Amino acid sequence: MAELVTIARPYAEAVFRIAKENKALAAWSERLSLLSAIAGDAQMRNCIGNPQLSAAQKSELFKSLVGKVVEGSEANLIDVLAENERLSVLPEIAGLFEALKGAEEGVTEATIHSAFPLDEKQRTDLIADLEARFKTRLTAEVVVDQSLIGGVKIVVGDQVLDTSVRGKLESMGLALKN
């Protein structure tokens, strides 16, 4: 996975620069989301990996699936990725682009792992507390993970805040071993 991110980073940064220069961050976000979905399709992955198809054929097939005329920078991106056999990294490019866009807009993504489903008030209150703690606006996804037993585990960027029962039990186990 780290290799794919390494490959995808220069493409994501280039697309981000183009989008920022043209004041089209939202439009490129939508484009990359669609391209990522196409690249993630099982049949398309088979085509991308087919050595009998030329880069031009893969590029044209990809463009035909977009559902509209593909021109300019978007067409260039698809052509370059096809030529370099990198169409399969589009999901990583889209993810890195979203991270760059979020950083530009002052928004960070968070994942909240909860032992139980959170109602809207709990979710809103928790996000407000986290925004104060991390000093940034957050967009949060809530994932129910019953193995936590109770509490929450929060991932914001590369930071993890684990207040779950399972996390506390693991900490106690490590303390007792030492």
N, C-alpha and C positions, 0 to 999 in steps of 0.2 A: 504494500500500500504506500509506503513512504516513497518508493520509486515512482509510482504514478503521480504522486503529488509533486515530486521533483520535476518530472517531465511536464506536468500541467502548469506549473507556476509561471514560466515565462510567457506562455500563451495568455493566461489569465491576466497577468500584469499588462500585457500589450493591449488586450481588449479593454481593460479598465482605463488605460490612458486614452484610447480612442473615444470611449464612451464619455469620459470626463471632459475631454476637449470639445466634444459635440453636444455636451449637456444632455446626454441620452442614457443616463445610468439605468433608469427604469425600463426603457425600451430594450436595452441590451440584456437586462436581467430576464425579461420575458423571452427574448430570442434564445438566450443560453439555456433557459429552462426547457424550451421546446426541443432544441438540438440535443440536450442531455437525455430527454425522454426518448427521442428517436435512437440515439446511440445505445441506450440501455435496453431496447427491445431485443428479444432473443433472436428473432429472424435477422434483424439488422446486424447484430453481433456476428452471426454466421457469415453474412455478406462481407462485413468489414474484414473478417479473418480469412476470406477466400483468396488464395494466392492466384487463382485463375482470372480474377477481375483486376483490371488496371486501376491506377489511382484515379484517372479521369472517369472511369465507369462508376467507381465507388462515390466520387464526388457528385456526379450527375444523379445517381440514385438517391443519394442523401438529400440533395437539393429538391428533387421531385417530391419527396415525402414531407417537406416543410409546409406545403399547401398554399404557397404564394410564390411570387417571383422573388428569387433571392439575388440581390445585387450588392455592389459595393463591398464594404468591409466584411459583411457577413459571408458573401460568396468567396472572398479572398481567404477568410478564416477556414471555411470548409475545404477549399482547394489546397491550402497549405497543410492542413491536418491530414487530408487524404494522401497527398504527395509524400509526407513524412510518416505515413502509417500510424497516425495518432488520433484518428476519429474515436477510438475506444476510450480516450481520456477525457472526452467532453463532460461527463459527469463531474470529474475532479476539477476541470476548468470552471464549470458553473459554480461549484462549491467555493472555490478560491475567489472567484469574482464576487460572489455574495459577501464573503468575509471582507474583501477590500471595500465594497460598496457600504457595508455596515460600518466599517471603521471611518469612512469618509463622512457618513451621515451621523456618526456618534452613536450607533446602535450595535449592540453585541448580542449574539445568540446564546441562549442558555437552554440546557436540558435539565428538567426537574424529574427525577425518578422518585416516585412516591409509592408507598406500600398500598395506598388506597386511592381511589379517584378523588380529585379535588373539585369542590363546587366552584362556581365563578367567583364568589367573594373570597374564598380561601386563596384561589389562584391570584386574584388581583392584589390582595394584601401581601402575599408572599413575594410577588414580583416587585411591589413597591419597596419592601424591606431589602430585597436583593439589589435593586437599583441604588438605594442609599448606601449599601455596603460596598458595592463595586464601583460606585460613582460613574455610572453610565446608564443609558437607556437600554433596556433588554427586550428582546422578543423571545418568548419562552415556549418550549414544547414540553408538555407533561406526558411522561411515560409511566404507566402503572407497572410496578415490579413487586409482586407479593413476597419475593424472597427477602426483601428488606425487613420484613416482620412489622416494622412501624417506623415512622419518621420519614425523612426525605434525604436524598443525595442529589446535590446540585452541581452541574458541570457548566462553568462559564469559561470559554476559551480553554486554556490549559490549567485552570484552577478547579479544584474539587473541594466541595464543602459537604462532608458526610456526617449527618446527624441521625442516621438510621440506627435502629436497634442492632441490626446485623453488623454495621460498622463499629459500633461501640463494643459488641461482643468480641469482634476480631481484635480490637485494640486491647481489650482486657486479656485475651488469650496470649497476645504477644508480650504483654507486660508480665504475665505469670511465667512465661517461658524464660524470660531474661532474668 
